[in-house]
Amino acid sequence: MGTNVVIVGAGLAGPLLAGLLARRGYGVELVERRPDPRSARNDSGRSINLGMSARAIAALREAGLWQEAERLSVPMRGRMVHVAGKRPAFYPYGKDPSQILHSINRDALACLLVEHAEKQPGVRLRFETRCAALDRDGAAVTLEDGRRLAADFVVGADGASSLVRTEMQRGLPAGFSREYLEWGYKEITIRAAPGGGPAIPLEALHLWPGERGLGVAHPNIDNSLTCTLFLPLEQPPDPVSEAFPRLAELVPDLDEQASEAPMAHLTTVRTAPWHHRDTTVLVGDAAHAVYPFYGQGMNASFEDCLTLDRMLGRHPHDRRAAFAAYESARKPHTDVLAELSAQNFLELRDGMRSPLRLARKRLDLMLHKAFPRTWVPLYTLVSHTTVPYGEALRRARRQDRAAAAVAAALAAAGAGVAVAGLLAVLGRRSERTPR
């Protein structure tokens, strides 16, 4: 008999993993409490548009889905920063046109993944089916209606509030922490211009940074943009247009849209272990939910799926070893990602209004163009490569220390104050990156 698996959760990681495991000949039951995303009844409740970067692209290529996903997306070649009193400024993401992100609607990507999973032999989809309990030792889930689905192992792909994680760790020595940001978010739409074209340049991630709010807009294929307004939970500005005067000029009904949109929360989840024996394993937000400010949540979840699939291939007769290898390969790096994501909130909200920080970004990119092999910015390593997050941070710190040493040497030799000062600024980044 072949291997059978129950995957709980069909958001994004679940159907991607279902397709990868079906390719190995596994029988897969994919269980999801919400309606099919292709159904008119579906309301995912997830509003932040997604930026596909190198890690998601690698996973989608492996699944044979990248070309279709790319057709559903809009390229984002850099950030367009809108600050009151200044002209919008564009900051490219990378040293060449290949270093870009791709904006895609979450529901469109979910539909693509579900459609692909459904076509694979051995995959069965169960939507509007809620899991009530997990038998972690028996590798089975009990549905809300009392039915029992047994398998060789169960995957928890059921998000930050994972039932599988809770049941798997119940009564065992496990670590778990959940943090909420003191800011939440609302979603509004920047509609296309009256003639049908985009109201602002489309191929960019647009930012409206400010002390009282942060606006982030992703482009859509219909020439609109989905704009997420990050606002303090305690004292959100009222009206919202006061926090976003430049955005209010672009969206006349900004206050009306914002007042009608619910405030959603932002959370980070850290936990261990990610697996129990050879019967249960976690992927995606169930294992490591992160704030969205580095744009890596979905990318990291897809990388989980790819890594788990590969470890199962390396350990075909020892699933417990495969699960342990998967967790060892991923957890240290997703812990780093959680810290980077929290830090980047301040970078987007405050750093994008700082002339010194913006000058540093431009210098970072200039050095990367001049020395592409030896000077690679942290953002480039995270977003445009598949270097593990922890290793990316270590490489960036080594560069920072080297820059600081060069700055000190130049200063001692009486070199130009400007050159030494700029290198010193780059070197001091290590003081602000997570340990």
MARMI-462016 format. One record per residue (C-alpha): z, x negated, y negated. Coordinates in nm, 4 decimals, m for minus. Last residue first. Example, Ala and Ser with C-alpha at 12.3 -4.5 7.8 and 13.67 -1.06 7.14 Angstrom:
residues 2
up: 0.7140 | east: m1.3670 | north: 0.1060
up: 0.7800 | east: m1.2300 | north: 0.4500
//
This chain:
residues 435
up: 1.7207 | east: m2.0881 | north: m3.8964
up: 1.5296 | east: m1.8399 | north: m4.1050
up: 1.3056 | east: m1.9692 | north: m4.3844
up: 1.4336 | east: m2.0039 | north: m4.7394
up: 1.5572 | east: m2.3647 | north: m4.7365
up: 1.2459 | east: m2.4664 | north: m4.5457
up: 1.0364 | east: m2.3520 | north: m4.8408
up: 1.1802 | east: m2.6416 | north: m5.0426
up: 0.9028 | east: m2.8755 | north: m4.9299
up: 0.6336 | east: m2.6628 | north: m5.0872
up: 0.8188 | east: m2.6687 | north: m5.4185
up: 0.8611 | east: m3.0452 | north: m5.3836
up: 0.4885 | east: m3.0833 | north: m5.3395
up: 0.4358 | east: m2.8901 | north: m5.6606
up: 0.6884 | east: m3.1044 | north: m5.8456
up: 0.5424 | east: m3.4334 | north: m5.7283
up: 0.1958 | east: m3.3280 | north: m5.8391
up: 0.3164 | east: m3.1965 | north: m6.1758
up: 0.5442 | east: m3.4931 | north: m6.2486
up: 0.2601 | east: m3.7389 | north: m6.2008
up: 0.3564 | east: m4.0429 | north: m6.0000
up: 0.6366 | east: m4.2740 | north: m6.1071
up: 0.6704 | east: m4.4442 | north: m5.7704
up: 1.0066 | east: m4.2785 | north: m5.7083
up: 0.8568 | east: m3.9381 | north: m5.7920
up: 0.5686 | east: m3.9995 | north: m5.5573
up: 0.8040 | east: m4.1023 | north: m5.2773
up: 1.0259 | east: m3.7992 | north: m5.3323
up: 0.7253 | east: m3.5661 | north: m5.3337
up: 0.5916 | east: m3.7289 | north: m5.0162
up: 0.9264 | east: m3.6744 | north: m4.8438
up: 0.9410 | east: m3.3113 | north: m4.9574
up: 0.5874 | east: m3.2513 | north: m4.8309
up: 0.6754 | east: m3.4047 | north: m4.4929
up: 0.9827 | east: m3.1843 | north: m4.4676
up: 0.7726 | east: m2.8787 | north: m4.5453
up: 0.5110 | east: m2.9738 | north: m4.2880
up: 0.7790 | east: m3.0114 | north: m4.0225
up: 0.9199 | east: m2.6742 | north: m4.1276
up: 0.5806 | east: m2.5079 | north: m4.0842
up: 0.5462 | east: m2.6548 | north: m3.7364
up: 0.8902 | east: m2.5232 | north: m3.6358
up: 0.8076 | east: m2.1768 | north: m3.7732
up: 0.4813 | east: m2.1605 | north: m3.5796
up: 0.6651 | east: m2.2775 | north: m3.2665
up: 0.9089 | east: m1.9891 | north: m3.2992
up: 0.6302 | east: m1.7377 | north: m3.3530
up: 0.4252 | east: m1.8496 | north: m3.0547
up: 0.0840 | east: m1.9903 | north: m3.1621
up: m0.1618 | east: m1.7020 | north: m3.1261
up: m0.3445 | east: m1.7874 | north: m3.4462
up: m0.4495 | east: m1.6047 | north: m3.7642
up: m0.1363 | east: m1.4054 | north: m3.8465
up: 0.1609 | east: m1.6240 | north: m3.7575
up: m0.0002 | east: m1.9663 | north: m3.7989
up: m0.1762 | east: m1.8562 | north: m4.1170
up: 0.1450 | east: m1.7150 | north: m4.2645
up: 0.3236 | east: m2.0425 | north: m4.1863
up: 0.0632 | east: m2.2417 | north: m4.3757
up: m0.1448 | east: m2.4966 | north: m4.1795
up: m0.1579 | east: m2.8548 | north: m4.3058
up: m0.2599 | east: m3.1139 | north: m4.0459
up: m0.5722 | east: m2.9677 | north: m3.8899
up: m0.7190 | east: m2.7865 | north: m4.1909
up: m0.6514 | east: m3.0721 | north: m4.4371
up: m0.8477 | east: m2.9858 | north: m4.7525
up: m0.8721 | east: m2.6124 | north: m4.6822
up: m0.5084 | east: m2.5966 | north: m4.5723
up: m0.4045 | east: m2.7981 | north: m4.8792
up: m0.5838 | east: m2.5491 | north: m5.1054
up: m0.4222 | east: m2.2568 | north: m4.9195
up: m0.0711 | east: m2.3927 | north: m4.9677
up: m0.1535 | east: m2.4672 | north: m5.3318
up: m0.2536 | east: m2.1038 | north: m5.3860
up: 0.0627 | east: m1.9826 | north: m5.2152
up: 0.2761 | east: m2.2186 | north: m5.4237
up: 0.1158 | east: m2.0888 | north: m5.7408
up: 0.2098 | east: m1.7359 | north: m5.6317
up: 0.5688 | east: m1.8455 | north: m5.5750
up: 0.5828 | east: m2.0095 | north: m5.9193
up: 0.4221 | east: m1.7119 | north: m6.0960
up: 0.6810 | east: m1.4768 | north: m5.9372
up: 0.5785 | east: m1.1102 | north: m5.9129
up: 0.4445 | east: m1.1402 | north: m5.5553
up: 0.7669 | east: m1.3173 | north: m5.4637
up: 0.9847 | east: m1.0171 | north: m5.5498
up: 0.8735 | east: m0.7226 | north: m5.3336
up: 0.6385 | east: m0.9059 | north: m5.0978
up: 0.8567 | east: m1.2140 | north: m5.0487
up: 1.1713 | east: m1.0028 | north: m5.0344
up: 1.0247 | east: m0.7948 | north: m4.7519
up: 0.8988 | east: m1.1189 | north: m4.5977
up: 1.2531 | east: m1.2255 | north: m4.5153
up: 1.3125 | east: m0.9258 | north: m4.2909
up: 0.9835 | east: m0.9850 | north: m4.1070
up: 1.0541 | east: m1.3570 | north: m4.0655
up: 1.3955 | east: m1.2831 | north: m3.9174
up: 1.2584 | east: m1.0299 | north: m3.6686
up: 0.9709 | east: m1.2656 | north: m3.5845
up: 1.2182 | east: m1.5382 | north: m3.4900
up: 1.3850 | east: m1.3023 | north: m3.2424
up: 1.0354 | east: m1.2121 | north: m3.1189
up: 0.9843 | east: m1.5800 | north: m3.0424
up: 1.2985 | east: m1.6343 | north: m2.8401
up: 1.2278 | east: m1.3095 | north: m2.6489
up: 0.8688 | east: m1.3731 | north: m2.5393
up: 0.8256 | east: m1.6533 | north: m2.2864
up: 1.1734 | east: m1.6202 | north: m2.1377
up: 1.1261 | east: m1.2425 | north: m2.1031
up: 0.7907 | east: m1.2852 | north: m1.9286
up: 0.9243 | east: m1.5563 | north: m1.6987
up: 1.2151 | east: m1.3332 | north: m1.5986
up: 0.9844 | east: m1.0383 | north: m1.5319
up: 0.7495 | east: m1.2515 | north: m1.3212
up: 1.0399 | east: m1.4033 | north: m1.1271
up: 1.1642 | east: m1.0526 | north: m1.0447
up: 0.8088 | east: m0.9549 | north: m0.9480
up: 0.7922 | east: m1.2204 | north: m0.6803
up: 0.4805 | east: m1.1821 | north: m0.4641
up: 0.2111 | east: m1.1873 | north: m0.7339
up: 0.3950 | east: m1.4400 | north: m0.9518
up: 0.1182 | east: m1.5810 | north: m1.1735
up: m0.0598 | east: m1.2456 | north: m1.1982
up: 0.2603 | east: m1.0637 | north: m1.2838
up: 0.3143 | east: m1.3301 | north: m1.5490
up: m0.0312 | east: m1.2630 | north: m1.6919
up: 0.0269 | east: m0.8880 | north: m1.7191
up: 0.3639 | east: m0.9455 | north: m1.8849
up: 0.2087 | east: m1.1858 | north: m2.1362
up: m0.0765 | east: m0.9516 | north: m2.2287
up: 0.1547 | east: m0.6552 | north: m2.2660
up: 0.4021 | east: m0.8517 | north: m2.4772
up: 0.1145 | east: m0.9748 | north: m2.6984
up: 0.0269 | east: m0.6114 | north: m2.7595
up: 0.3826 | east: m0.5494 | north: m2.8742
up: 0.3736 | east: m0.8568 | north: m3.1001
up: 0.0544 | east: m0.7361 | north: m3.2704
up: 0.1980 | east: m0.3856 | north: m3.3081
up: 0.5030 | east: m0.5189 | north: m3.4908
up: 0.3282 | east: m0.8094 | north: m3.6661
up: 0.2471 | east: m0.6854 | north: m4.0179
up: 0.4925 | east: m0.9315 | north: m4.1694
up: 0.6670 | east: m0.6559 | north: m4.3656
up: 0.6773 | east: m0.3974 | north: m4.0867
up: 1.0479 | east: m0.4357 | north: m3.9983
up: 1.0967 | east: m0.5307 | north: m3.6337
up: 1.1541 | east: m0.3463 | north: m3.3041
up: 1.2259 | east: m0.5892 | north: m3.0204
up: 1.2668 | east: m0.4695 | north: m2.6616
up: 1.1968 | east: m0.0952 | north: m2.6840
up: 0.9730 | east: m0.1808 | north: m2.9800
up: 0.7231 | east: m0.3498 | north: m2.7502
up: 0.7901 | east: m0.3996 | north: m2.3800
up: 1.0842 | east: m0.3398 | north: m2.1463
up: 1.1205 | east: m0.4063 | north: m1.7712
up: 1.2641 | east: m0.2232 | north: m1.4714
up: 1.2585 | east: m0.2689 | north: m1.0932
up: 1.2408 | east: m0.6402 | north: m1.0164
up: 1.5989 | east: m0.7163 | north: m1.1195
up: 1.6684 | east: m0.5430 | north: m1.4499
up: 1.4548 | east: m0.6493 | north: m1.7434
up: 1.4674 | east: m0.7106 | north: m2.1187
up: 1.8181 | east: m0.8508 | north: m2.1107
up: 1.8949 | east: m0.8582 | north: m2.3918
up: 1.8529 | east: m0.6693 | north: m2.7183
up: 1.7448 | east: m0.6921 | north: m3.0797
up: 1.6261 | east: m0.3874 | north: m3.2722
up: 1.5206 | east: m0.3837 | north: m3.6394
up: 1.4876 | east: m0.0566 | north: m3.8277
up: 1.3085 | east: 0.1073 | north: m4.1173
up: 1.3737 | east: 0.4716 | north: m4.2023
up: 1.1450 | east: 0.7576 | north: m4.3025
up: 1.1606 | east: 0.9584 | north: m4.6256
up: 0.9621 | east: 1.2806 | north: m4.5923
up: 0.6519 | east: 1.3307 | north: m4.8086
up: 0.6446 | east: 1.6351 | north: m5.0382
up: 0.8105 | east: 1.4589 | north: m5.3327
up: 0.5819 | east: 1.1575 | north: m5.2919
up: 0.2631 | east: 1.3634 | north: m5.2984
up: 0.3744 | east: 1.5543 | north: m5.6097
up: 0.4869 | east: 1.2382 | north: m5.7883
up: 0.1614 | east: 1.0566 | north: m5.7157
up: m0.0588 | east: 1.3471 | north: m5.8247
up: m0.2612 | east: 1.1388 | north: m6.0731
up: m0.3130 | east: 0.8546 | north: m5.8223
up: m0.4788 | east: 0.5565 | north: m5.9941
up: m0.2786 | east: 0.5670 | north: m6.3175
up: 0.0314 | east: 0.6423 | north: m6.1085
up: m0.0290 | east: 0.3192 | north: m5.9145
up: m0.0010 | east: 0.1162 | north: m6.2323
up: 0.3194 | east: 0.2981 | north: m6.3349
up: 0.4845 | east: 0.2537 | north: m5.9925
up: 0.8632 | east: 0.2759 | north: m6.0343
up: 0.8391 | east: 0.5444 | north: m6.3034
up: 0.5729 | east: 0.7211 | north: m6.0968
up: 0.8382 | east: 0.7903 | north: m5.8331
up: 1.0007 | east: 1.0528 | north: m6.0563
up: 1.2778 | east: 1.0081 | north: m5.9732
up: 1.3414 | east: 0.6562 | north: m5.8500
up: 1.5155 | east: 0.6339 | north: m5.5129
up: 1.8894 | east: 0.5824 | north: m5.5492
up: 2.0561 | east: 0.5328 | north: m5.2125
up: 1.7534 | east: 0.5001 | north: m4.9863
up: 1.5764 | east: 0.2356 | north: m5.1931
up: 1.1972 | east: 0.2832 | north: m5.1868
up: 0.9023 | east: 0.1511 | north: m4.9883
up: 0.5899 | east: 0.3484 | north: m5.0781
up: 0.3219 | east: 0.3316 | north: m4.8097
up: m0.0327 | east: 0.3839 | north: m4.9308
up: m0.3089 | east: 0.4965 | north: m4.6967
up: m0.6377 | east: 0.4129 | north: m4.8641
up: m0.9506 | east: 0.6276 | north: m4.8894
up: m1.3006 | east: 0.4928 | north: m4.8350
up: m1.3547 | east: 0.6989 | north: m4.5145
up: m1.3048 | east: 0.3834 | north: m4.3019
up: m0.9478 | east: 0.3481 | north: m4.4239
up: m0.7926 | east: 0.0802 | north: m4.6460
up: m0.4246 | east: m0.0201 | north: m4.6278
up: m0.1968 | east: 0.0257 | north: m4.9298
up: 0.1460 | east: m0.1305 | north: m4.9851
up: 0.3733 | east: m0.0077 | north: m5.2672
up: 0.7110 | east: m0.1699 | north: m5.3266
up: 0.9873 | east: m0.0019 | north: m5.5263
up: 1.2609 | east: m0.0347 | north: m5.7846
up: 1.2375 | east: m0.4092 | north: m5.8498
up: 0.8599 | east: m0.4063 | north: m5.8332
up: 0.5595 | east: m0.4984 | north: m5.6209
up: 0.2376 | east: m0.2912 | north: m5.6143
up: 0.0396 | east: m0.4444 | north: m5.3296
up: m0.3140 | east: m0.3753 | north: m5.2057
up: m0.4326 | east: m0.5100 | north: m4.8711
up: m0.7961 | east: m0.5928 | north: m4.9275
up: m1.1485 | east: m0.4902 | north: m4.8261
up: m1.1574 | east: m0.1623 | north: m5.0183
up: m1.1791 | east: m0.2590 | north: m5.3833
up: m1.0275 | east: 0.0351 | north: m5.5750
up: m1.1279 | east: 0.4043 | north: m5.5966
up: m1.3465 | east: 0.3633 | north: m5.2888
up: m1.6841 | east: 0.5376 | north: m5.2915
up: m1.7372 | east: 0.9095 | north: m5.2418
up: m1.8696 | east: 0.9899 | north: m5.5888
up: m1.5377 | east: 1.1443 | north: m5.6917
up: m1.3519 | east: 0.8241 | north: m5.5949
up: m1.1885 | east: 0.8094 | north: m5.2509
up: m0.8310 | east: 0.9290 | north: m5.2276
up: m0.5240 | east: 0.7111 | north: m5.2496
up: m0.3021 | east: 0.8875 | north: m4.9969
up: 0.0780 | east: 0.8949 | north: m4.9851
up: 0.3354 | east: 0.7833 | north: m4.7303
up: 0.7089 | east: 0.7547 | north: m4.7819
up: 0.9360 | east: 0.4654 | north: m4.6891
up: 1.2994 | east: 0.3669 | north: m4.6499
up: 1.5150 | east: 0.0996 | north: m4.8112
up: 1.8665 | east: m0.0048 | north: m4.7148
up: 1.7122 | east: m0.1582 | north: m4.4054
up: 1.8593 | east: m0.0419 | north: m4.0776
up: 1.9980 | east: m0.2744 | north: m3.8136
up: 2.0224 | east: m0.2227 | north: m3.4402
up: 2.2057 | east: m0.4553 | north: m3.2057
up: 2.2176 | east: m0.4756 | north: m2.8280
up: 2.3524 | east: m0.7253 | north: m2.5786
up: 2.3936 | east: m0.6418 | north: m2.2134
up: 2.6737 | east: m0.6863 | north: m1.9616
up: 2.5964 | east: m0.3769 | north: m1.7488
up: 2.7438 | east: m0.0262 | north: m1.7676
up: 2.4242 | east: 0.1240 | north: m1.9127
up: 2.1601 | east: m0.1458 | north: m1.9623
up: 1.8734 | east: 0.0263 | north: m1.7796
up: 1.9715 | east: 0.3707 | north: m1.9074
up: 1.9678 | east: 0.2651 | north: m2.2726
up: 1.6514 | east: 0.0585 | north: m2.2327
up: 1.4689 | east: 0.3418 | north: m2.0537
up: 1.5804 | east: 0.5919 | north: m2.3182
up: 1.4217 | east: 0.3746 | north: m2.5877
up: 1.5225 | east: 0.4472 | north: m2.9471
up: 1.3071 | east: 0.1590 | north: m3.0757
up: 1.0058 | east: 0.2667 | north: m2.8746
up: 0.9288 | east: 0.4161 | north: m2.5361
up: 0.7437 | east: 0.1324 | north: m2.3670
up: 1.0040 | east: 0.1099 | north: m2.0907
up: 0.8224 | east: m0.0025 | north: m1.7776
up: 0.9357 | east: 0.1217 | north: m1.4356
up: 0.8894 | east: m0.0574 | north: m1.1045
up: 0.7792 | east: 0.0011 | north: m0.7462
up: 0.7438 | east: 0.3724 | north: m0.8177
up: 0.9322 | east: 0.7017 | north: m0.7980
up: 0.8728 | east: 1.0014 | north: m1.0252
up: 1.1443 | east: 1.2651 | north: m0.9870
up: 1.1021 | east: 1.6259 | north: m1.0984
up: 1.4029 | east: 1.7868 | north: m1.2636
up: 1.2231 | east: 1.9657 | north: m1.5495
up: 1.3377 | east: 1.6988 | north: m1.7948
up: 1.1809 | east: 1.4284 | north: m1.5820
up: 1.3760 | east: 1.1941 | north: m1.3584
up: 1.2574 | east: 0.8363 | north: m1.3555
up: 1.2350 | east: 0.6023 | north: m1.0597
up: 1.2683 | east: 0.2330 | north: m0.9801
up: 1.5567 | east: 0.2843 | north: m0.7312
up: 1.7825 | east: 0.0292 | north: m0.8954
up: 1.7163 | east: 0.1456 | north: m1.2524
up: 1.7295 | east: 0.5168 | north: m1.1715
up: 1.6256 | east: 0.6384 | north: m1.5152
up: 1.7079 | east: 0.9734 | north: m1.6753
up: 1.5713 | east: 1.2614 | north: m1.8823
up: 1.2063 | east: 1.1695 | north: m1.9266
up: 1.0043 | east: 1.4148 | north: m2.1361
up: 0.6557 | east: 1.5299 | north: m2.0442
up: 0.4382 | east: 1.6561 | north: m2.3286
up: 0.1737 | east: 1.4160 | north: m2.1992
up: 0.1364 | east: 1.3003 | north: m1.8376
up: m0.1507 | east: 1.0546 | north: m1.7853
up: m0.2572 | east: 0.9333 | north: m1.4406
up: m0.4129 | east: 0.5912 | north: m1.3875
up: m0.5436 | east: 0.4891 | north: m1.0434
up: m0.9004 | east: 0.4210 | north: m1.1469
up: m0.9276 | east: 0.3450 | north: m1.5181
up: m1.0920 | east: 0.6055 | north: m1.7418
up: m0.7593 | east: 0.7477 | north: m1.8608
up: m0.6496 | east: 0.4042 | north: m1.9838
up: m0.9582 | east: 0.3694 | north: m2.2034
up: m0.9160 | east: 0.7130 | north: m2.3602
up: m0.5473 | east: 0.6430 | north: m2.4180
up: m0.6250 | east: 0.3124 | north: m2.5907
up: m0.8957 | east: 0.4591 | north: m2.8151
up: m0.6817 | east: 0.7596 | north: m2.9046
up: m0.3895 | east: 0.5338 | north: m2.9982
up: m0.6180 | east: 0.3218 | north: m3.2169
up: m0.7380 | east: 0.6272 | north: m3.4076
up: m0.3807 | east: 0.7553 | north: m3.4358
up: m0.2629 | east: 0.4284 | north: m3.5918
up: m0.5462 | east: 0.4125 | north: m3.8460
up: m0.6911 | east: 0.0639 | north: m3.8558
up: m0.6845 | east: m0.2210 | north: m4.1059
up: m0.8347 | east: m0.5513 | north: m3.9876
up: m0.6901 | east: m0.8849 | north: m4.0982
up: m0.8785 | east: m1.1923 | north: m4.2183
up: m0.9111 | east: m1.5610 | north: m4.1342
up: m1.2766 | east: m1.5696 | north: m4.0274
up: m1.3998 | east: m1.5706 | north: m4.3883
up: m1.2548 | east: m1.9184 | north: m4.4540
up: m0.9334 | east: m2.0861 | north: m4.5762
up: m0.7153 | east: m1.7845 | north: m4.5212
up: m0.5609 | east: m1.4648 | north: m4.6495
up: m0.7359 | east: m1.4696 | north: m4.9858
up: m0.5240 | east: m1.3906 | north: m5.2946
up: m0.6757 | east: m1.1403 | north: m5.5382
up: m0.5170 | east: m1.0700 | north: m5.8762
up: m0.5048 | east: m0.7301 | north: m6.0495
up: m0.5070 | east: m0.7801 | north: m6.4283
up: m0.1630 | east: m0.8065 | north: m6.5804
up: 0.0722 | east: m0.5827 | north: m6.7815
up: 0.2230 | east: m0.4160 | north: m6.4774
up: 0.1592 | east: m0.6102 | north: m6.1568
up: m0.1109 | east: m0.5160 | north: m5.9051
up: m0.1600 | east: m0.7737 | north: m5.6276
up: m0.4769 | east: m0.7638 | north: m5.4185
up: m0.4031 | east: m0.9347 | north: m5.0889
up: m0.6687 | east: m1.0927 | north: m4.8696
up: m0.9834 | east: m1.0388 | north: m4.6656
up: m0.8901 | east: m0.6997 | north: m4.5241
up: m1.1616 | east: m0.5828 | north: m4.2847
up: m1.1812 | east: m0.2071 | north: m4.2262
up: m1.1301 | east: m0.0696 | north: m3.8750
up: m1.2766 | east: 0.1820 | north: m3.6315
up: m1.5752 | east: m0.0415 | north: m3.5487
up: m1.3325 | east: m0.3283 | north: m3.4822
up: m1.1471 | east: m0.1179 | north: m3.2270
up: m1.4693 | east: m0.0529 | north: m3.0343
up: m1.5618 | east: m0.4222 | north: m3.0337
up: m1.2061 | east: m0.5202 | north: m2.9376
up: m1.1717 | east: m0.2935 | north: m2.6367
up: m1.2498 | east: m0.5095 | north: m2.3333
up: m0.8828 | east: m0.5283 | north: m2.2324
up: m0.8767 | east: m0.9055 | north: m2.2847
up: m1.0523 | east: m0.8574 | north: m2.6181
up: m0.7865 | east: m0.6027 | north: m2.7159
up: m0.5113 | east: m0.8504 | north: m2.6322
up: m0.6733 | east: m1.1321 | north: m2.8305
up: m0.7371 | east: m0.8981 | north: m3.1258
up: m0.3740 | east: m0.7892 | north: m3.1247
up: m0.2615 | east: m1.1512 | north: m3.1462
up: m0.5217 | east: m1.2600 | north: m3.4028
up: m0.4473 | east: m0.9856 | north: m3.6547
up: m0.4726 | east: m0.6074 | north: m3.6524
up: m0.3134 | east: m0.4533 | north: m3.9600
up: m0.1781 | east: m0.1085 | north: m3.8826
up: m0.1333 | east: 0.1945 | north: m4.1035
up: 0.2248 | east: 0.3126 | north: m4.1507
up: 0.2540 | east: 0.6808 | north: m4.0721
up: 0.4175 | east: 0.7340 | north: m3.7361
up: 0.5241 | east: 1.0967 | north: m3.6940
up: 0.2826 | east: 1.1163 | north: m3.4041
up: 0.1789 | east: 1.4734 | north: m3.4773
up: m0.0456 | east: 1.5839 | north: m3.1938
up: m0.1310 | east: 1.9507 | north: m3.1678
up: m0.5024 | east: 1.8909 | north: m3.2356
up: m0.5072 | east: 1.6851 | north: m2.9184
up: m0.6526 | east: 1.3325 | north: m2.8963
up: m0.3044 | east: 1.1894 | north: m2.9484
up: m0.1977 | east: 1.3739 | north: m2.6279
up: 0.1165 | east: 1.5665 | north: m2.7131
up: 0.4572 | east: 1.3929 | north: m2.7360
up: 0.7004 | east: 1.3260 | north: m2.4498
up: 0.4811 | east: 1.0567 | north: m2.2899
up: 0.4533 | east: 0.9506 | north: m1.9243
up: 0.1906 | east: 0.7057 | north: m1.7950
up: 0.1796 | east: 0.7030 | north: m1.4141
up: m0.0010 | east: 0.3873 | north: m1.2988
up: m0.1359 | east: 0.2815 | north: m0.9577
up: m0.1873 | east: m0.0920 | north: m0.9654
up: m0.5230 | east: m0.2459 | north: m0.8737
up: m0.4994 | east: m0.5425 | north: m1.1077
up: m0.7327 | east: m0.3661 | north: m1.3533
up: m0.4903 | east: m0.0757 | north: m1.3438
up: m0.2265 | east: m0.3151 | north: m1.4780
up: m0.4341 | east: m0.4006 | north: m1.7874
up: m0.5255 | east: m0.0376 | north: m1.8556
up: m0.1653 | east: 0.0805 | north: m1.8246
up: m0.0521 | east: m0.2060 | north: m2.0487
up: m0.2780 | east: m0.0841 | north: m2.3294
up: m0.1689 | east: 0.2754 | north: m2.2670
up: 0.2004 | east: 0.1848 | north: m2.3023
up: 0.1724 | east: m0.0634 | north: m2.5902
up: 0.0288 | east: 0.1959 | north: m2.8292
up: 0.2356 | east: 0.5164 | north: m2.8172
up: 0.2183 | east: 0.6190 | north: m2.4532
up: 0.5843 | east: 0.5843 | north: m2.3569
up: 0.7428 | east: 0.5598 | north: m2.0132
up: 0.5242 | east: 0.3533 | north: m1.7810
up: 0.5698 | east: 0.4346 | north: m1.4110
up: 0.4358 | east: 0.1690 | north: m1.1772
up: 0.2822 | east: 0.1641 | north: m0.8308
up: 0.1882 | east: m0.1484 | north: m0.6352
up: m0.0635 | east: m0.1081 | north: m0.3552
up: 0.0000 | east: 0.0000 | north: 0.0000
//
